[in-house]
């Protein structure tokens, strides 16, 4: 559920502040970049693939107002030098970090024994390690600059174990706990650390994991990336610490947190079990 509003501190050098979006070439990331651009922000859009990033940047630049910067950065954020590369890109464009949106992530469906060790390592490197390093790095920079906002995009699945998506759900449980704890530590620093925990989203994410064939996806219609971006932007403006987009998913997040574990685990396993041809979220 949405947490109580907290003061939303921003640095004084707002004219050259940037909103940095990882995984920004499509889906929720692109929708967030467009929403913050529409609010007058400069945006730095990060993605691994150049072709998709070029297409996204063309869309953003067509929507930008005069004087707004749209900066593309082809980067695998799991690289050890990712923080340094982002810093250099900001400096090269005369920008300071005002908002960091950690949106890049990967899903992995199926039973644990069918998943490769390399795929599991990549999931942890992207969903956990990269997000942790970027959050720490930008929290220090923003604190020293006078304030800012860090937005970590997680999942409703982070509130429960997820059989048939065990590593993915576990990675999001880490993001949920890490973000809320880091936000508590940052209280009074001028930096708001916000958790976003969406339910299903109408992108290719679930299909890529194979989760489209699960009962969970058949029963729960997804939200559009634009609707999620609007909820995130409102949460940012209000200085919230936790945002669960969609009133029905806010109720679900509460239910998941109070449901006894012996009931939740088999229920989620039943809902996530692939049916028909293989699939995942």
MARTI-302535 format. One line per 5 residues: their letters; for each residue x, y, z of C-alpha. Coordinates in steps of 0.25 Angstrom, whole numbers, always signed. Example, Ala and Ser with C-alpha at 12.3 -4.5 7.8 and 13.67 -1.06 7.14 Angstrom:
// MARTI-302535
as) +49 -18 +31 | +55 -4 +29
***
This chain:
// MARTI-302535
xxxxx) +0 +0 +0 | +4 +14 -1 | +12 +19 +11 | +9 +32 +18 | +15 +45 +10
xxxxx) +29 +49 +14 | +35 +63 +10 | +40 +62 -4 | +54 +69 -4 | +61 +73 -17
xxxxx) +74 +80 -19 | +74 +94 -22 | +81 +93 -36 | +68 +88 -42 | +71 +94 -56
xxxxx) +82 +84 -59 | +77 +72 -51 | +74 +59 -58 | +65 +47 -56 | +73 +35 -59
xxxxx) +65 +23 -64 | +71 +9 -65 | +64 -1 -74 | +58 +11 -81 | +57 +7 -95
xxxxx) +43 +0 -94 | +32 -4 -84 | +31 +3 -71 | +45 +9 -72 | +41 +17 -85
xxxxx) +27 +21 -79 | +34 +27 -67 | +44 +34 -76 | +33 +40 -84 | +25 +44 -71
xxxxx) +37 +51 -65 | +40 +58 -78 | +26 +63 -79 | +28 +69 -65 | +40 +77 -70
xxxxx) +51 +68 -65 | +64 +65 -73 | +65 +50 -75 | +77 +40 -77 | +72 +27 -83
xxxxx) +80 +15 -80 | +79 +2 -87 | +88 -10 -92 | +83 -10 -107 | +86 +1 -116
xxxxx) +75 -1 -126 | +64 -1 -116 | +70 +11 -109 | +71 +19 -121 | +56 +17 -124
xxxxx) +53 +21 -110 | +61 +34 -111 | +55 +37 -124 | +41 +37 -117 | +46 +45 -105
xxxxx) +53 +56 -113 | +40 +57 -121 | +33 +60 -108 | +44 +69 -101 | +42 +84 -100
xxxxx) +52 +94 -104 | +64 +93 -94 | +61 +79 -89 | +72 +69 -90 | +70 +55 -94
xxxxx) +83 +47 -93 | +84 +32 -97 | +94 +23 -91 | +97 +9 -96 | +101 +2 -83
xxxxx) +100 -12 -76 | +98 -7 -62 | +104 -20 -57 | +118 -15 -61 | +127 -12 -49
xxxxx) +129 +2 -55 | +114 +5 -57 | +114 +16 -47 | +126 +23 -52 | +121 +22 -66
xxxxx) +108 +29 -62 | +116 +40 -54 | +124 +43 -67 | +112 +43 -76 | +105 +53 -66
xxxxx) +117 +62 -65 | +119 +62 -80 | +105 +67 -82 | +106 +77 -71 | +96 +70 -62
xxxxx) +94 +66 -48 | +86 +54 -42 | +73 +58 -37 | +65 +45 -39 | +70 +31 -41
xxxxx) +60 +21 -45 | +65 +6 -44 | +56 +0 -54 | +65 -10 -61 | +62 -25 -57
xxxxx) +60 -38 -63 | +51 -50 -60 | +53 -65 -60 | +41 -75 -60 | +40 -90 -59
xxxxx) +46 -99 -48 | +59 -96 -42 | +65 -109 -48 | +62 -105 -62 | +69 -91 -61
xxxxx) +83 -90 -64 | +94 -85 -54 | +98 -74 -64 | +83 -69 -65 | +82 -69 -50
xxxxx) +95 -62 -48 | +91 -51 -58 | +77 -49 -51 | +84 -47 -37 | +95 -38 -44
xxxxx) +84 -29 -50 | +72 -30 -40 | +80 -29 -27 | +95 -26 -29 | +94 -14 -39
xxxxx) +82 -8 -32 | +89 -8 -19 | +102 -2 -24 | +94 +9 -32 | +85 +12 -20
xxxxx) +97 +14 -11 | +105 +22 -21 | +94 +32 -24 | +89 +33 -10 | +103 +38 -6
xxxxx) +104 +48 -18 | +90 +53 -16 | +92 +54 -1 | +104 +62 -3 | +97 +71 -14
xxxxx) +86 +74 -4 | +75 +64 -8 | +68 +56 -18 | +60 +43 -20 | +63 +29 -23
xxxxx) +52 +20 -28 | +54 +5 -28 | +44 -3 -37 | +41 -16 -31 | +29 -25 -31
xxxxx) +17 -29 -24 | +23 -43 -24 | +34 -38 -14 | +24 -39 -3 | +23 -55 -4
xxxxx) +31 -67 -9 | +28 -70 -23 | +29 -85 -27 | +32 -86 -42 | +39 -73 -42
xxxxx) +47 -75 -29 | +59 -67 -32 | +51 -55 -38 | +42 -54 -26 | +54 -55 -17
xxxxx) +61 -44 -24 | +49 -35 -22 | +48 -39 -8 | +62 -33 -6 | +58 -21 -14
xxxxx) +46 -18 -5 | +54 -20 +8 | +66 -13 +4 | +59 -1 -2 | +50 +1 +11
xxxxx) +62 +0 +20 | +71 +9 +12 | +59 +19 +11 | +58 +19 +26 | +73 +21 +28
xxxxx) +72 +33 +18 | +62 +40 +26 | +66 +54 +29 | +77 +54 +18 | +69 +61 +7
xxxxx) +68 +48 -1 | +55 +40 -2 | +57 +25 -6 | +44 +20 -11 | +39 +6 -14
xxxxx) +30 +3 -26 | +23 -11 -25 | +14 -13 -38 | +6 -25 -41 | +5 -30 -55
xxxxx) +8 -21 -66 | +4 -21 -80 | +18 -22 -86 | +26 -34 -92 | +32 -37 -79
xxxxx) +22 -48 -75 | +23 -55 -88 | +38 -55 -88 | +38 -62 -75 | +27 -72 -80
xxxxx) +17 -67 -69 | +6 -63 -79 | +1 -78 -78 | +0 -77 -62 | -14 -76 -56
xxxxx) -9 -64 -49 | -8 -56 -62 | -21 -61 -67 | -28 -56 -54 | -21 -43 -53
xxxxx) -21 -33 -64 | -9 -25 -65 | -7 -10 -64 | -2 -2 -75 | +12 +4 -74
xxxxx) +7 +18 -75 | -3 +16 -63 | +8 +11 -55 | +17 +23 -59 | +6 +32 -54
xxxxx) +5 +25 -41 | +20 +26 -39 | +20 +41 -43 | +9 +44 -33 | +17 +36 -22
xxxxx) +29 +44 -25 | +22 +58 -25 | +16 +54 -11 | +29 +48 -6 | +24 +35 -3
xxxxx) +33 +23 +1 | +24 +12 -4 | +15 +12 -16 | +7 +0 -21 | +0 +5 -34
xxxxx) -15 +1 -35 | -25 +1 -24 | -28 -14 -26 | -13 -17 -25 | -11 -9 -12
xxxxx) -22 -17 -6 | -15 -30 -11 | -1 -25 -5 | -8 -24 +8 | -14 -38 +7
xxxxx) +0 -44 +3 | +6 -38 +15 | -4 -43 +25 | -7 -56 +19 | -1 -68 +28
xxxxx) +11 -74 +21 | +6 -88 +21 | -6 -83 +12 | +1 -73 +4 | +12 -82 -2
xxxxx) +3 -93 -8 | -7 -83 -13 | +4 -75 -20 | +10 -88 -25 | -4 -92 -31
xxxxx) -6 -79 -37 | +8 -78 -43 | +9 -92 -49 | +11 -92 -64 | -1 -98 -71
xxxxx) -1 -103 -85 | +12 -99 -93 | +23 -94 -84 | +23 -79 -80 | +26 -70 -69
x) +26 -55 -63
***
